Amino acid sequence: MQSSVKSHDSSIFYGWYIVIVAAIAVFFSGPGQTYGVSVFIDYYIQEFGWSRSLVSGIYSTATLAAGLLLFIVGRLVDKYGQRRMMLTIGAFLAVACFWNSFVVGPVMLFIGFFMLRLFGQGSMTLIPNTLVPQWFILKRGRALSFMAIGGFLSSASFPPLNTWLISSFGWENAWRILGIALIVVFLPVVYFIVKNKPEDIGLLPDHAVSKKRLAERREEKLEEEEEDEEFEVNWTVKEAMRTRAFWLILFCVSIPALVNTGLTFHLFSILGEQGVPGSTAAIILSIMAIVGFPVTMVSGFILERVHVHIVLGLSFVGQIMFLLLLTQVQSYLLAIVFAVLWGIIGGIERITLNIIWPNYFGREHLGSIKGIATTTMVIGSAFGPLPFGIAFDLFGGYTEILLIILIFPVLGSVAAFLSPPPRKQA
């Protein structure tokens, strides 16, 4: 018996292949992410003579409509499994790319944006974030950190890639090439590799060889902490919604989406009003991504040992700091400091908001629960740019809205600190 256990432990756990595919899925969400779509906006305006406000309004409305439907995607994940849904969503995202290559009017543009945001930004990040937690419990933090590599590579790759495709082949063919890449690369990888959970192939999470061994590893990890009799407690959506933690964390999810999207959308204008050139704004976005990557990796390991709601609360304190700093950025040096701080906090937020749901409510109904969270996140991102634009029209600058919006991370930090893991009554 002991020799078989040793042999089993020495092999590569299949869950790590799942992590690789999940990272690829997050990477291929790029065609539906703002950093991927934004490259096409000026070409639409030049081609059809549309105003920037019209295109922006269509994009925000389509994002909001897509966000309202993501909870349905979460339920379908629970019902049909991640593999089937990943194949379906990947195919629909390819269709969305082809659709956008034929856009000739505002209605078609709305439908195209809606599909990109629903299948790309929403579903192609939701499903991987429900798949990886099925395979890891003790090492969930590091697994999600490795998966996040796909997101960083996506945000770094798609803007220059799309720019090159458009300049080389035209914006219509650029969309078609992206659709073909999804069909030729992504769908076969999912088809041949993805399994919904380790139990489907006779394994257990974290490469455990038995439930007893899994419990022993859990006890070793937590050492002196008090243990529940049951290793992992699974909550239904209705049960989760009866807890205070569910609603407080749901509120926390919306804040980074709203603040970060608003800042990113108006960053060039914000810094321009403070005398910082646009080239520096572009450098800030690059630095933020470069800094955020290692921070996310380290945070995944830390969250295996530290309570996630404490780290989440501290991230909101950091958000308060970089918002206050942004009001004072009038030099290149302060801009770099702001970029580094923003990248650190963004890296922490990325992993904490992904790991908290499976840690709190288990794996069994994670799709439905995470679907609600992703819906909230997308809705927050849809409303993010609006208050900044209104404030600029009213006050002629951004200082006032940056100070007003501080109320959100203040409330977020309170909500996070008041949200320890819920205990399910026997």
C-alpha positions as CSV (number, residue, x, y, z in Angstrom):
1,M,0.0,0.0,0.0
2,Q,2.8,2.4,1.0
3,S,4.6,1.9,-2.3
4,S,1.6,2.6,-4.3
5,V,1.0,5.8,-2.5
6,K,4.6,6.9,-3.1
7,S,4.3,6.1,-6.7
8,H,1.1,8.0,-7.0
9,D,2.6,11.1,-5.2
10,S,5.6,11.1,-7.5
11,S,3.6,11.5,-10.7
12,I,2.4,14.8,-12.1
13,F,-1.0,15.6,-10.8
14,Y,-3.6,16.0,-13.6
15,G,-4.8,19.2,-12.0
16,W,-1.8,21.0,-13.2
17,Y,-2.7,20.3,-16.8
18,I,-6.1,21.7,-15.9
19,V,-4.4,24.9,-14.7
20,I,-2.6,25.2,-18.0
21,V,-5.8,24.9,-20.0
22,A,-7.5,27.4,-17.6
23,A,-4.7,29.9,-18.2
24,I,-5.2,29.4,-22.0
25,A,-8.9,30.0,-21.6
26,V,-8.2,33.3,-19.7
27,F,-5.8,34.2,-22.4
28,F,-8.4,33.7,-25.1
29,S,-10.8,35.9,-23.3
30,G,-8.7,38.7,-24.9
31,P,-11.0,39.3,-27.9
32,G,-13.8,40.3,-25.5
33,Q,-11.8,42.3,-23.0
34,T,-11.6,46.1,-23.2
35,Y,-7.8,46.0,-23.9
36,G,-8.6,43.8,-27.0
37,V,-11.7,45.7,-28.3
38,S,-10.3,49.2,-27.8
39,V,-7.9,48.8,-30.7
40,F,-10.8,48.5,-33.1
41,I,-12.7,51.6,-31.9
42,D,-10.9,54.2,-33.9
43,Y,-11.3,52.1,-37.0
44,Y,-15.1,51.9,-36.5
45,I,-15.2,55.7,-36.1
46,Q,-13.1,56.4,-39.2
47,E,-14.9,53.7,-41.3
48,F,-18.5,54.7,-40.5
49,G,-18.3,58.3,-39.3
50,W,-19.8,57.4,-35.9
51,S,-19.1,59.7,-32.9
52,R,-16.9,58.5,-30.0
53,S,-19.8,59.0,-27.6
54,L,-22.1,56.7,-29.7
55,V,-19.5,53.9,-29.8
56,S,-18.7,54.3,-26.1
57,G,-22.4,54.3,-25.2
58,I,-23.1,51.1,-27.2
59,Y,-20.1,49.4,-25.6
60,S,-21.3,50.3,-22.0
61,T,-24.8,49.3,-22.7
62,A,-23.7,46.0,-24.3
63,T,-21.4,45.3,-21.3
64,L,-24.3,46.0,-18.8
65,A,-26.6,43.7,-20.8
66,A,-24.0,40.9,-20.9
67,G,-23.3,41.2,-17.2
68,L,-27.0,40.8,-16.3
69,L,-26.9,37.3,-17.9
70,L,-23.7,35.9,-16.5
71,F,-25.5,34.3,-13.5
72,I,-27.3,32.1,-16.0
73,V,-23.9,31.0,-17.4
74,G,-22.9,30.1,-13.8
75,R,-25.9,27.9,-13.3
76,L,-25.3,26.2,-16.7
77,V,-21.7,25.5,-15.5
78,D,-23.1,23.7,-12.4
79,K,-25.6,21.8,-14.6
80,Y,-23.5,20.7,-17.5
81,G,-19.9,21.0,-16.2
82,Q,-17.0,23.2,-17.2
83,R,-15.8,21.1,-20.1
84,R,-19.0,21.2,-22.1
85,M,-19.6,24.9,-21.2
86,M,-16.0,25.8,-22.1
87,L,-16.4,24.2,-25.5
88,T,-19.8,25.9,-26.1
89,I,-18.6,29.3,-24.9
90,G,-15.4,29.1,-27.0
91,A,-17.4,28.3,-30.1
92,F,-19.8,31.2,-29.4
93,L,-16.9,33.6,-28.9
94,A,-15.5,32.5,-32.3
95,V,-18.9,33.3,-33.8
96,A,-18.8,36.7,-32.0
97,C,-15.5,37.4,-33.7
98,F,-16.8,36.5,-37.1
99,W,-19.9,38.6,-36.5
100,N,-17.8,41.7,-35.6
101,S,-16.0,41.3,-38.9
102,F,-19.3,42.1,-40.8
103,V,-20.5,45.1,-38.7
104,V,-22.1,47.8,-40.8
105,G,-24.4,49.6,-38.4
106,P,-25.0,50.5,-34.7
107,V,-27.4,47.6,-34.1
108,M,-24.9,45.1,-35.4
109,L,-22.2,46.7,-33.3
110,F,-24.3,46.4,-30.2
111,I,-25.0,42.7,-30.9
112,G,-21.3,42.2,-31.6
113,F,-20.1,44.0,-28.4
114,F,-22.8,42.1,-26.4
115,M,-21.5,38.7,-27.6
116,L,-17.9,39.7,-27.0
117,R,-18.6,40.8,-23.5
118,L,-20.8,37.9,-22.5
119,F,-18.7,35.1,-24.0
120,G,-15.3,36.7,-23.8
121,Q,-14.9,39.1,-20.8
122,G,-17.5,37.3,-18.7
123,S,-17.8,33.6,-19.5
124,M,-14.2,32.9,-20.5
125,T,-13.0,34.2,-17.1
126,L,-15.9,32.8,-15.1
127,I,-15.5,29.2,-16.2
128,P,-11.7,28.8,-15.6
129,N,-12.2,30.3,-12.2
130,T,-14.8,27.6,-11.3
131,L,-12.7,24.8,-12.9
132,V,-9.4,25.2,-11.1
133,P,-11.0,25.2,-7.6
134,Q,-12.5,21.8,-8.4
135,W,-9.0,20.3,-8.5
136,F,-7.3,22.1,-5.6
137,I,-8.2,22.9,-2.1
138,L,-5.0,23.1,-0.1
139,K,-3.0,24.5,-3.0
140,R,-5.9,26.5,-4.5
141,G,-4.0,29.8,-4.0
142,R,-1.0,28.9,-6.0
143,A,-3.1,27.1,-8.7
144,L,-5.2,30.2,-9.3
145,S,-2.0,32.3,-9.3
146,F,-0.5,30.1,-12.1
147,M,-3.8,30.4,-14.0
148,A,-3.5,34.2,-13.7
149,I,-0.5,34.0,-16.0
150,G,-2.9,33.6,-18.9
151,G,-4.6,36.9,-18.0
152,F,-1.3,38.9,-17.8
153,L,-0.1,37.4,-21.1
154,S,-3.5,38.2,-22.7
155,S,-3.5,41.9,-21.6
156,A,0.1,42.3,-22.8
157,S,-0.3,40.4,-26.1
158,F,-3.7,41.4,-27.6
159,P,-3.3,45.2,-28.0
160,P,-0.1,44.9,-30.1
161,L,-1.3,41.7,-31.8
162,N,-4.6,43.3,-32.8
163,T,-2.8,46.5,-34.0
164,W,-0.5,44.4,-36.2
165,L,-3.4,42.3,-37.5
166,I,-5.4,45.4,-38.4
167,S,-2.5,47.2,-40.1
168,S,-1.6,44.0,-42.0
169,F,-4.9,42.6,-43.0
170,G,-7.6,45.2,-42.2
171,W,-10.0,45.2,-39.2
172,E,-12.5,42.8,-40.7
173,N,-9.9,40.1,-41.3
174,A,-8.3,40.7,-37.9
175,W,-11.6,39.6,-36.3
176,R,-11.8,36.6,-38.6
177,I,-8.3,35.5,-37.7
178,L,-9.1,35.7,-34.0
179,G,-12.2,33.6,-34.6
180,I,-10.1,31.0,-36.5
181,A,-7.5,30.9,-33.7
182,L,-10.2,30.1,-31.2
183,I,-11.5,27.2,-33.3
184,V,-8.1,25.8,-34.3
185,V,-6.2,26.3,-31.0
186,F,-8.5,26.7,-28.1
187,L,-11.3,24.3,-28.7
188,P,-9.1,21.2,-29.5
189,V,-7.1,21.8,-26.3
190,V,-10.3,21.9,-24.2
191,Y,-11.8,18.9,-25.9
192,F,-8.8,16.6,-25.3
193,I,-7.6,17.8,-21.9
194,V,-10.3,19.2,-19.7
195,K,-12.0,17.1,-17.1
196,N,-14.6,18.7,-14.8
197,K,-13.2,17.4,-11.5
198,P,-10.7,14.9,-10.2
199,E,-13.3,12.5,-9.0
200,D,-14.3,12.0,-12.7
201,I,-11.0,10.2,-13.3
202,G,-10.6,8.5,-9.9
203,L,-8.6,11.2,-8.2
204,L,-9.1,13.6,-5.3
205,P,-8.2,17.3,-5.1
206,D,-4.6,18.2,-4.4
207,H,-3.3,14.8,-5.5
208,A,-4.6,13.1,-2.4
209,V,-4.9,9.3,-2.6
210,S,-7.7,9.0,-0.1
211,K,-10.1,11.1,2.0
212,K,-8.1,10.2,5.1
213,R,-4.8,11.4,3.5
214,L,-6.6,14.6,2.3
215,A,-7.7,15.3,5.9
216,E,-4.2,14.6,7.2
217,R,-2.8,17.1,4.8
218,R,-5.4,19.6,5.9
219,E,-4.5,19.1,9.5
220,E,-0.8,19.5,8.8
221,K,-1.4,22.8,6.9
222,L,-3.6,24.4,9.5
223,E,-1.6,23.0,12.5
224,E,-3.1,24.6,15.6
225,E,-6.2,26.1,14.0
226,E,-9.5,24.6,15.0
227,E,-10.8,22.1,12.5
228,D,-14.4,21.3,11.4
229,E,-15.2,17.6,11.2
230,E,-16.0,17.9,7.5
231,F,-13.1,18.7,5.3
232,E,-14.9,20.9,2.8
233,V,-18.4,22.4,3.3
234,N,-20.5,23.0,0.2
235,W,-23.2,25.6,0.2
236,T,-26.1,26.0,-2.2
237,V,-26.8,29.4,-3.7
238,K,-29.8,29.9,-1.4
239,E,-27.8,28.8,1.7
240,A,-24.9,31.2,0.7
241,M,-27.3,34.1,0.2
242,R,-28.6,33.7,3.8
243,T,-25.1,34.5,5.1
244,R,-23.8,38.0,5.8
245,A,-20.5,37.2,4.3
246,F,-22.0,36.5,0.8
247,W,-23.5,40.0,0.5
248,L,-20.6,41.8,2.0
249,I,-18.1,40.1,-0.3
250,L,-20.4,40.6,-3.3
251,F,-20.3,44.3,-2.5
252,C,-16.5,44.1,-2.3
253,V,-16.4,42.4,-5.8
254,S,-18.0,45.4,-7.4
255,I,-15.6,48.0,-6.1
256,P,-12.3,47.1,-7.9
257,A,-14.3,46.7,-11.1
258,L,-15.9,50.1,-10.9
259,V,-12.8,52.0,-9.7
260,N,-10.2,50.3,-12.0
261,T,-12.3,50.5,-15.1
262,G,-13.1,54.2,-14.5
263,L,-9.4,55.0,-13.9
264,T,-8.2,53.0,-16.9
265,F,-10.8,54.5,-19.2
266,H,-10.0,58.1,-18.3
267,L,-6.3,57.7,-17.2
268,F,-4.9,59.6,-20.2
269,S,-7.3,62.5,-19.6
270,I,-6.8,62.4,-15.8
271,L,-3.0,62.7,-16.1
272,G,-3.3,65.2,-19.0
273,E,-5.2,67.5,-16.8
274,Q,-2.4,67.3,-14.2
275,G,0.3,68.1,-16.8
276,V,1.5,64.5,-17.3
277,P,2.0,63.5,-21.0
278,G,0.0,60.7,-22.6
279,S,3.2,58.6,-23.1
280,T,3.6,58.4,-19.4
281,A,0.0,57.2,-19.0
282,A,0.9,54.3,-21.4
283,I,4.0,53.5,-19.3
284,I,1.8,53.4,-16.2
285,L,-0.4,50.8,-17.7
286,S,2.6,48.7,-18.6
287,I,4.2,49.0,-15.2
288,M,1.0,48.1,-13.5
289,A,0.8,44.8,-15.4
290,I,4.5,44.0,-14.9
291,V,4.2,44.7,-11.1
292,G,0.9,42.9,-10.8
293,F,2.1,39.6,-12.2
294,P,4.6,38.6,-9.5
295,V,2.4,40.1,-6.8
296,T,-0.4,37.8,-7.8
297,M,1.9,34.8,-7.8
298,V,3.2,35.6,-4.3
299,S,-0.3,36.4,-3.0
300,G,-1.5,32.9,-4.1
301,F,1.0,31.3,-1.7
302,I,0.3,33.7,1.1
303,L,-3.5,33.1,0.9
304,E,-2.9,29.4,1.6
305,R,-1.8,30.6,5.1
306,V,-3.6,33.9,5.8
307,H,-7.3,34.5,6.1
308,V,-8.5,35.8,2.7
309,H,-10.9,38.5,4.1
310,I,-8.0,40.1,6.0
311,V,-5.9,40.4,2.8
312,L,-8.9,41.7,0.9
313,G,-9.5,44.4,3.5
314,L,-5.9,45.5,3.4
315,S,-6.1,45.7,-0.4
316,F,-8.9,48.3,-0.1
317,V,-6.6,50.3,2.3
318,G,-4.0,50.2,-0.5
319,Q,-6.7,51.4,-3.0
320,I,-7.4,54.4,-0.8
321,M,-3.7,55.2,-0.9
322,F,-3.3,55.1,-4.6
323,L,-6.4,57.1,-5.3
324,L,-5.1,59.8,-2.9
325,L,-1.7,59.6,-4.6
326,L,-3.3,60.0,-8.1
327,T,-4.6,63.4,-7.1
328,Q,-1.0,64.6,-6.5
329,V,0.6,63.0,-9.6
330,Q,2.2,65.9,-11.4
331,S,5.6,64.5,-12.2
332,Y,7.1,61.4,-13.9
333,L,8.5,60.1,-10.6
334,L,5.1,60.3,-8.8
335,A,3.5,58.7,-11.8
336,I,5.9,55.7,-11.5
337,V,5.2,55.4,-7.8
338,F,1.5,55.4,-8.5
339,A,1.9,52.7,-11.2
340,V,3.8,50.5,-8.8
341,L,1.3,50.9,-6.0
342,W,-1.7,50.4,-8.4
343,G,0.0,47.2,-9.7
344,I,0.6,45.8,-6.3
345,I,-3.0,46.3,-5.2
346,G,-4.4,45.1,-8.5
347,G,-2.3,41.9,-8.2
348,I,-3.6,41.2,-4.7
349,E,-7.2,41.9,-5.7
350,R,-7.0,39.6,-8.7
351,I,-6.3,36.5,-6.6
352,T,-8.3,37.3,-3.4
353,L,-11.5,37.9,-5.3
354,N,-11.1,34.6,-7.2
355,I,-10.2,32.4,-4.2
356,I,-12.7,33.7,-1.6
357,W,-15.7,32.1,-3.2
358,P,-14.6,28.5,-3.3
359,N,-12.9,28.9,0.1
360,Y,-16.1,30.2,1.7
361,F,-18.8,28.2,-0.1
362,G,-17.1,25.0,-1.5
363,R,-16.9,23.5,-5.0
364,E,-20.3,21.9,-5.6
365,H,-22.3,25.0,-6.5
366,L,-19.4,27.2,-7.4
367,G,-20.6,27.9,-10.9
368,S,-23.9,29.5,-9.7
369,I,-22.3,31.4,-6.9
370,K,-19.3,32.7,-9.0
371,G,-21.8,33.5,-11.8
372,I,-23.5,36.0,-9.4
373,A,-20.2,37.4,-8.4
374,T,-19.1,37.8,-12.1
375,T,-22.4,39.5,-13.0
376,T,-21.8,42.0,-10.2
377,M,-18.2,42.6,-11.4
378,V,-19.2,43.2,-15.0
379,I,-22.0,45.6,-14.0
380,G,-19.5,47.5,-11.8
381,S,-17.2,47.8,-14.8
382,A,-20.0,49.0,-17.0
383,F,-20.8,51.9,-14.6
384,G,-17.1,52.7,-13.8
385,P,-16.3,55.3,-16.5
386,L,-19.7,57.2,-16.1
387,P,-19.1,59.1,-12.8
388,F,-15.7,60.3,-14.0
389,G,-17.1,61.6,-17.2
390,I,-20.0,63.4,-15.4
391,A,-17.7,64.9,-12.8
392,F,-15.4,66.2,-15.5
393,D,-18.3,67.9,-17.2
394,L,-19.5,69.4,-13.9
395,F,-16.1,70.4,-12.3
396,G,-13.8,70.7,-15.2
397,G,-11.4,68.1,-13.7
398,Y,-11.1,64.9,-11.8
399,T,-9.9,65.8,-8.3
400,E,-13.4,65.9,-6.9
401,I,-14.5,62.5,-8.3
402,L,-11.3,60.9,-7.1
403,L,-12.0,62.2,-3.6
404,I,-15.7,61.2,-3.7
405,I,-15.0,57.7,-5.0
406,L,-12.8,57.1,-1.9
407,I,-16.1,56.2,-0.1
408,F,-16.1,52.9,-2.0
409,P,-12.8,51.4,-0.9
410,V,-13.5,52.7,2.7
411,L,-16.8,50.8,2.8
412,G,-15.1,47.9,1.0
413,S,-12.4,47.6,3.7
414,V,-15.1,47.6,6.4
415,A,-17.1,45.0,4.6
416,A,-14.1,42.7,4.0
417,F,-12.9,42.9,7.7
418,L,-16.5,42.0,8.8
419,S,-16.6,38.9,6.5
420,P,-14.9,36.0,8.1
421,P,-15.7,32.5,6.6
422,P,-19.3,31.6,7.4
423,R,-20.0,28.5,9.4
424,K,-22.7,26.2,8.2
425,Q,-25.1,24.9,10.8
426,A,-25.3,21.1,11.2
